[in-house]
Amino acid sequence: MKRKLYKAGKAGFLIILFGILFSYAMFQGGFVSWFLFYSFLPFLIYMGGLLFYPLDDWTGARTLSSGLIESGEAVEIEIELRRTIPFPLYFMKVKESYPETLHLEVRSGEGVVTGDREEKVVERMIFPWFRRTVRFHYRLDHLPRGSHQLGEMYIRTGDFFGFVKKEAAINAGGRFTVYPASRNVSLSLGTKGFGQGKSAAANVKERHSNMVAGLREYAPGDRISWVDWKATARKNKMMTKEFEQEKSSESVLVLSTLSSPGNTAEFEGAVEFAYSLMLKLTRRETRQLSFLSLGRAGKYVASIHSRRQQEMIRYHLAEVSPDETGNFEEEMAKGHGRLSAQATLMIISTDLDDSIKNSLLRLSPSGRNVVLFVIMFHKEWDFTKQKHVRELKEYGVRVQVLTEKAWKRPEFEVEV
């Protein structure tokens, strides 16, 4: 309704202006008055045409320079605007606002959120004239992890004098995912023998002495080297060997997405560290690795063997967001039934509170190896947290604190 009233008002204004100029020329009758009338007539015609020109005729599309983007990297976005009616537009202003997910920026190589993006709007001035297709591009730097949906673009144009102004919204699509960055992890590995308790050995080389305990049917994710070909031929179905694993050869990587407000940098650091550690552990064929994500959008992967499973976890880590309402003790209790009693637990958290301490103290008496990685950038390591660490160490839980300094090094250095 407002647009119709606006158009009717502008049309009436142009008619009145035309009538005034024509009447002036008729009554004056001189060269100057007719010269003014004919000189201004093209502008009146253009303003009338622009008033009824459908700006909705424009359509848009976005094209990204890369389909695989990691946190901290940049992307070039090309905008292509098309139309069917080649009405002359001497200028057009294109405005695009970033979604809230892109308001943060991550410095490549540091892997931590550095603050709000200064420019949250992209504006470009283009001059289409009679062209049916117009292209321009812009660059987004220091992209944060996550799934980002670019919204509508707004185009605005007008006449030479600003009497007629038109604006329209274009839905150009454009959804892309920024995956967590990764870096090398230098591991010092602790091993256990068969039922001999804990024996920490800071040795990068792992021993692998698995013994075949039986046979079972093939399951997705089993390695080809596990297939027992004789049994397969005898039973006419794929059979794989079942191993009596060393206790230290089974590991579960647990990422706690439970995070308090204001822990954005720590949470992003935890996601990057979890992804980097997963890649490192899956490259070691002697370790059977599982993945568990605690929180509102929890996820469990029983065994990571294939590239497809790694990509599944990678996509989950790209999409995951902080859960500010959950409780670690409750979430860990939900996932405890999925964890092997012999597995080494590597837990990544952005805090160390009573809930985490109590939960880990209940896990420790079972004889399993537990390592807690605490990602902490800005909070002080106060007396309460130091007390929690001492209690956990007394029960055999190893605690490692990763500060912002760890992200300034070329690789993570940890012990599991």
C-alpha positions as CSV (number, residue, x, y, z in Angstrom):
1,M,0.0,0.0,0.0
2,K,2.8,2.4,0.9
3,R,4.6,1.7,-2.4
4,K,1.4,2.4,-4.4
5,L,0.9,5.7,-2.6
6,Y,4.5,6.6,-3.1
7,K,4.3,5.9,-6.8
8,A,1.0,7.8,-7.2
9,G,2.5,10.8,-5.3
10,K,5.6,10.9,-7.4
11,A,3.6,10.5,-10.6
12,G,1.4,13.4,-9.6
13,F,4.5,15.5,-8.8
14,L,5.9,14.8,-12.3
15,I,2.6,15.7,-14.0
16,I,2.4,18.9,-12.0
17,L,6.0,19.8,-12.8
18,F,5.4,19.1,-16.5
19,G,2.3,21.2,-16.5
20,I,4.1,24.1,-14.8
21,L,7.0,24.1,-17.3
22,F,4.7,23.7,-20.3
23,S,2.4,26.5,-19.1
24,Y,5.4,28.8,-18.5
25,A,6.7,28.1,-22.1
26,M,3.2,28.7,-23.5
27,F,2.6,32.0,-21.8
28,Q,6.1,33.3,-22.2
29,G,6.4,32.2,-25.7
30,G,10.0,33.1,-26.0
31,F,13.1,31.1,-26.9
32,V,14.4,30.9,-23.3
33,S,11.1,29.4,-21.9
34,W,10.8,26.8,-24.7
35,F,14.5,26.0,-24.4
36,L,14.1,25.3,-20.7
37,F,11.0,23.2,-21.3
38,Y,12.7,21.0,-24.0
39,S,15.9,20.8,-22.0
40,F,14.1,19.5,-19.0
41,L,11.8,17.2,-20.9
42,P,14.3,14.3,-21.2
43,F,14.8,14.3,-17.5
44,L,11.0,14.3,-16.9
45,I,10.6,11.3,-19.3
46,Y,13.5,9.5,-17.6
47,M,12.0,10.1,-14.2
48,G,8.6,8.8,-15.4
49,G,10.2,5.7,-16.9
50,L,12.2,5.0,-13.7
51,L,9.1,5.5,-11.6
52,F,7.4,2.6,-13.4
53,Y,10.5,0.5,-14.1
54,P,10.2,-2.8,-12.0
55,L,13.4,-3.0,-10.0
56,D,12.3,-6.5,-9.0
57,D,13.4,-7.5,-12.5
58,W,16.9,-7.9,-11.1
59,T,18.0,-11.3,-9.9
60,G,21.3,-12.2,-8.2
61,A,23.6,-15.1,-7.6
62,R,26.7,-15.6,-5.4
63,T,29.8,-17.7,-6.4
64,L,32.5,-18.6,-3.8
65,S,36.1,-18.9,-4.9
66,S,36.5,-22.1,-2.8
67,G,34.3,-24.8,-1.6
68,L,36.6,-25.9,1.2
69,I,37.3,-23.1,3.7
70,E,39.0,-23.4,7.1
71,S,38.7,-21.1,10.1
72,G,40.9,-18.0,9.7
73,E,41.1,-18.2,6.0
74,A,39.6,-15.9,3.4
75,V,37.1,-16.3,0.6
76,E,36.3,-14.3,-2.6
77,I,32.6,-13.8,-3.3
78,E,31.5,-12.9,-6.8
79,I,28.1,-11.3,-7.2
80,E,26.3,-11.6,-10.5
81,L,23.2,-9.4,-11.1
82,R,21.0,-10.0,-14.1
83,R,17.9,-8.4,-15.5
84,T,15.6,-8.8,-18.6
85,I,14.6,-5.2,-19.2
86,P,17.7,-3.0,-20.3
87,F,16.3,0.2,-18.8
88,P,19.2,2.7,-18.5
89,L,20.3,3.1,-14.9
90,Y,23.2,5.5,-14.5
91,F,24.0,4.2,-11.0
92,M,23.0,1.5,-8.6
93,K,24.1,1.0,-5.0
94,V,24.3,-2.6,-3.8
95,K,24.3,-3.3,0.0
96,E,24.9,-6.6,1.7
97,S,25.0,-7.2,5.5
98,Y,26.9,-10.0,7.1
99,P,24.9,-12.5,9.2
100,E,25.6,-12.6,12.9
101,T,27.7,-15.7,12.5
102,L,30.2,-13.7,10.5
103,H,30.5,-10.9,13.0
104,L,33.5,-12.6,14.7
105,E,36.9,-12.9,13.0
106,V,39.7,-15.4,13.5
107,R,43.3,-14.6,12.7
108,S,44.8,-17.3,10.6
109,G,47.6,-19.1,12.5
110,E,46.3,-18.1,15.9
111,G,43.1,-20.1,15.8
112,V,41.3,-17.9,18.4
113,V,38.5,-15.4,18.1
114,T,40.0,-11.9,18.1
115,G,36.8,-9.8,18.3
116,D,34.0,-8.3,16.3
117,R,34.5,-7.6,12.7
118,E,34.8,-3.8,12.1
119,E,32.9,-3.8,8.8
120,K,29.6,-5.6,9.0
121,V,28.2,-4.3,5.7
122,V,29.5,-4.5,2.1
123,E,28.5,-1.6,-0.1
124,R,29.3,-1.2,-3.8
125,M,28.5,1.5,-6.3
126,I,28.0,0.2,-9.9
127,F,26.9,1.8,-13.1
128,P,24.8,-0.6,-15.2
129,W,23.4,1.8,-17.9
130,F,21.9,-0.6,-20.5
131,R,23.8,-3.7,-19.4
132,R,21.7,-6.8,-18.6
133,T,24.5,-8.4,-16.5
134,V,26.7,-6.8,-13.9
135,R,29.4,-8.5,-11.9
136,F,31.6,-7.5,-8.9
137,H,33.3,-9.3,-6.1
138,Y,34.5,-8.7,-2.6
139,R,36.7,-10.5,-0.1
140,L,35.9,-11.8,3.4
141,D,39.0,-12.3,5.6
142,H,39.5,-14.1,8.9
143,L,36.4,-16.3,8.6
144,P,35.1,-17.9,11.8
145,R,34.2,-21.6,12.0
146,G,30.5,-22.4,11.4
147,S,27.8,-22.6,8.9
148,H,27.0,-19.2,7.4
149,Q,23.9,-18.2,5.4
150,L,24.3,-15.0,3.5
151,G,21.0,-13.1,3.4
152,E,19.3,-10.7,1.0
153,M,21.1,-8.0,-0.9
154,Y,19.5,-4.6,-1.3
155,I,19.8,-2.5,-4.4
156,R,19.0,1.1,-4.6
157,T,18.8,3.5,-7.6
158,G,17.3,6.9,-8.5
159,D,17.2,9.7,-11.0
160,F,19.8,12.5,-11.5
161,F,18.1,14.9,-9.1
162,G,17.0,12.5,-6.4
163,F,13.2,13.0,-7.0
164,V,12.6,9.3,-7.7
165,K,14.3,6.7,-5.4
166,K,13.8,3.0,-5.7
167,E,14.9,0.1,-3.6
168,A,14.5,-3.7,-3.9
169,A,15.7,-6.8,-2.1
170,I,17.3,-9.7,-3.9
171,N,17.6,-13.2,-2.5
172,A,20.9,-14.4,-4.1
173,G,21.4,-17.5,-1.9
174,G,24.8,-18.4,-0.7
175,R,25.4,-20.8,2.2
176,F,28.9,-22.0,3.0
177,T,30.6,-23.9,5.8
178,V,33.9,-23.0,7.4
179,Y,35.6,-26.0,8.9
180,P,37.8,-25.9,12.0
181,A,41.5,-25.4,11.3
182,S,44.0,-28.0,12.2
183,R,47.7,-28.1,13.1
184,N,50.2,-30.8,14.0
185,V,50.1,-32.3,17.4
186,S,53.2,-33.6,19.1
187,L,52.2,-36.5,21.3
188,S,53.9,-38.1,24.2
189,L,52.1,-41.4,24.7
190,G,51.5,-43.3,27.9
191,T,50.9,-47.0,27.5
192,K,49.5,-49.8,29.6
193,G,50.2,-53.6,29.5
194,F,47.6,-56.3,29.8
195,G,45.9,-55.6,33.2
196,Q,49.1,-54.2,34.8
197,G,47.7,-50.9,35.9
198,K,49.1,-47.5,34.9
199,S,52.7,-47.0,33.7
200,A,53.3,-43.7,32.1
201,A,55.9,-43.7,29.4
202,A,56.6,-40.4,27.6
203,N,57.5,-42.2,24.4
204,V,56.3,-41.2,21.0
205,K,56.6,-44.8,19.7
206,E,53.7,-47.0,20.5
207,R,53.8,-50.8,20.9
208,H,51.2,-52.9,19.3
209,S,50.8,-56.5,20.4
210,N,47.2,-57.5,19.8
211,M,46.2,-61.1,20.0
212,V,43.3,-62.6,18.0
213,A,40.5,-63.5,20.4
214,G,38.0,-64.8,17.8
215,L,36.0,-64.1,14.6
216,R,33.0,-62.1,13.8
217,E,31.0,-60.9,10.8
218,Y,32.4,-57.9,8.9
219,A,31.2,-54.5,10.1
220,P,31.5,-51.1,8.3
221,G,34.7,-49.5,9.3
222,D,36.7,-52.7,9.7
223,R,40.1,-52.6,8.0
224,I,40.9,-55.0,5.1
225,S,43.9,-56.3,7.1
226,W,41.5,-57.7,9.7
227,V,39.7,-59.9,7.3
228,D,40.2,-63.7,7.8
229,W,40.1,-64.9,4.2
230,K,40.1,-68.6,5.1
231,A,37.0,-68.2,7.4
232,T,35.4,-66.0,4.8
233,A,35.8,-68.7,2.1
234,R,34.6,-71.4,4.5
235,K,31.4,-69.6,5.7
236,N,30.8,-67.8,2.4
237,K,30.5,-64.4,4.1
238,M,33.0,-61.8,5.1
239,M,34.6,-62.6,8.5
240,T,37.0,-60.4,10.4
241,K,39.3,-61.1,13.3
242,E,38.4,-59.9,16.8
243,F,41.3,-58.7,18.9
244,E,42.1,-58.7,22.6
245,Q,43.2,-55.1,22.6
246,E,45.8,-53.6,24.9
247,K,44.1,-51.2,27.3
248,S,46.0,-48.2,26.0
249,S,45.2,-49.0,22.3
250,E,41.6,-48.0,22.8
251,S,40.9,-44.3,23.1
252,V,37.8,-42.1,23.3
253,L,38.1,-38.4,22.4
254,V,35.5,-36.5,24.4
255,L,34.7,-32.9,23.5
256,S,32.6,-31.0,26.0
257,T,30.5,-28.3,24.2
258,L,29.3,-27.0,27.6
259,S,30.6,-23.5,27.8
260,S,29.7,-20.4,29.9
261,P,28.9,-17.1,28.2
262,G,31.9,-15.1,27.2
263,N,34.0,-18.2,26.5
264,T,33.9,-17.8,22.8
265,A,37.6,-17.8,22.2
266,E,38.1,-20.9,24.5
267,F,35.4,-22.8,22.8
268,E,36.8,-22.1,19.3
269,G,40.2,-23.2,20.6
270,A,38.7,-26.4,22.0
271,V,37.1,-27.3,18.7
272,E,40.3,-26.7,16.8
273,F,42.3,-28.8,19.3
274,A,39.8,-31.6,19.2
275,Y,39.9,-31.8,15.4
276,S,43.7,-31.7,15.4
277,L,44.0,-34.4,18.0
278,M,41.6,-36.6,16.2
279,L,43.6,-36.3,13.0
280,K,46.8,-37.2,14.8
281,L,45.3,-40.2,16.6
282,T,43.6,-41.6,13.5
283,R,47.0,-41.5,11.6
284,R,48.3,-44.0,14.2
285,E,47.0,-47.4,13.1
286,T,47.8,-48.9,16.5
287,R,45.0,-46.9,18.2
288,Q,41.3,-47.6,18.0
289,L,39.7,-44.2,18.4
290,S,36.1,-43.3,19.2
291,F,34.6,-39.8,19.4
292,L,32.0,-38.4,21.8
293,S,30.6,-34.9,21.8
294,L,28.8,-33.8,25.0
295,G,26.0,-31.2,24.9
296,R,22.8,-30.2,23.2
297,A,23.9,-31.4,19.8
298,G,25.9,-34.4,21.0
299,K,27.4,-37.0,18.7
300,Y,29.0,-40.4,19.1
301,V,31.1,-42.2,16.5
302,A,32.0,-45.7,17.8
303,S,35.2,-46.3,15.7
304,I,37.0,-43.9,13.4
305,H,38.6,-45.9,10.6
306,S,37.6,-44.4,7.3
307,R,37.9,-41.0,5.7
308,R,34.1,-40.8,5.6
309,Q,33.9,-41.0,9.4
310,Q,36.6,-38.3,9.8
311,E,34.6,-36.0,7.5
312,M,31.4,-36.7,9.5
313,I,33.2,-35.6,12.7
314,R,34.7,-32.6,10.9
315,Y,31.3,-31.5,9.7
316,H,29.9,-31.9,13.2
317,L,32.8,-29.8,14.6
318,A,32.1,-27.1,12.0
319,E,28.4,-26.9,13.0
320,V,28.6,-27.3,16.7
321,S,27.9,-24.3,19.0
322,P,28.4,-23.8,22.7
323,D,25.8,-25.2,25.1
324,E,25.4,-22.7,27.9
325,T,22.7,-24.6,29.8
326,G,23.9,-28.2,30.1
327,N,25.7,-29.9,33.0
328,F,28.9,-31.9,32.5
329,E,28.1,-34.5,35.1
330,E,24.7,-35.2,33.6
331,E,26.0,-35.3,30.0
332,M,28.9,-37.6,30.9
333,A,26.5,-40.0,32.7
334,K,24.4,-40.2,29.5
335,G,27.4,-41.1,27.4
336,H,29.1,-43.3,29.9
337,G,27.3,-46.5,28.7
338,R,28.9,-46.1,25.3
339,L,32.5,-46.0,26.6
340,S,34.6,-49.1,26.8
341,A,35.8,-49.9,30.3
342,Q,39.4,-50.2,29.0
343,A,39.5,-47.1,26.9
344,T,41.7,-44.1,27.5
345,L,39.5,-41.1,27.9
346,M,40.8,-37.8,26.5
347,I,38.4,-35.1,27.6
348,I,38.6,-31.5,26.2
349,S,36.8,-28.8,28.2
350,T,36.8,-25.0,28.5
351,D,36.4,-25.1,32.3
352,L,37.2,-27.1,35.4
353,D,34.4,-26.8,37.9
354,D,32.9,-29.1,40.6
355,S,30.7,-30.9,38.0
356,I,33.7,-31.9,35.9
357,K,35.8,-32.8,38.9
358,N,33.1,-35.0,40.5
359,S,32.4,-36.8,37.2
360,L,36.1,-37.6,36.6
361,L,36.6,-38.8,40.2
362,R,33.9,-41.4,39.6
363,L,35.6,-42.6,36.4
364,S,39.0,-42.9,37.9
365,P,38.5,-45.9,40.3
366,S,37.5,-48.1,37.3
367,G,41.2,-48.2,36.4
368,R,40.9,-46.5,33.1
369,N,43.4,-43.9,31.9
370,V,41.9,-40.4,32.0
371,V,43.4,-37.2,30.6
372,L,41.7,-33.8,30.9
373,F,42.7,-31.0,28.6
374,V,41.5,-27.6,29.9
375,I,41.4,-24.8,27.3
376,M,41.7,-21.5,29.2
377,F,42.8,-18.2,27.7
378,H,41.5,-15.2,29.7
379,K,40.3,-16.7,33.0
380,E,42.6,-16.8,36.0
381,W,43.8,-20.1,37.3
382,D,42.4,-19.5,40.8
383,F,42.8,-21.5,44.0
384,T,39.6,-23.5,43.5
385,K,40.8,-24.8,40.1
386,Q,44.3,-25.6,41.6
387,K,42.6,-27.6,44.3
388,H,40.5,-29.5,41.7
389,V,43.7,-30.4,39.8
390,R,45.4,-31.7,43.0
391,E,42.4,-33.9,43.8
392,L,42.3,-35.3,40.3
393,K,46.0,-36.0,40.2
394,E,45.7,-37.9,43.5
395,Y,43.2,-40.2,41.7
396,G,45.4,-40.7,38.7
397,V,43.7,-38.2,36.4
398,R,46.2,-36.2,34.4
399,V,45.3,-32.5,33.8
400,Q,46.9,-30.4,31.1
401,V,46.1,-26.7,30.7
402,L,46.3,-25.2,27.2
403,T,46.6,-21.4,27.3
404,E,46.6,-18.9,24.4
405,K,50.4,-19.4,24.2
406,A,49.8,-22.9,22.8
407,W,48.1,-21.3,19.7
408,K,51.1,-19.1,19.0
409,R,53.3,-22.2,18.5
410,P,53.5,-24.1,15.2
411,E,52.1,-27.3,16.9
412,F,50.4,-28.5,20.0
413,E,52.5,-30.4,22.5
414,V,50.5,-32.7,24.8
415,E,50.8,-36.1,26.6
416,V,48.1,-38.7,26.4
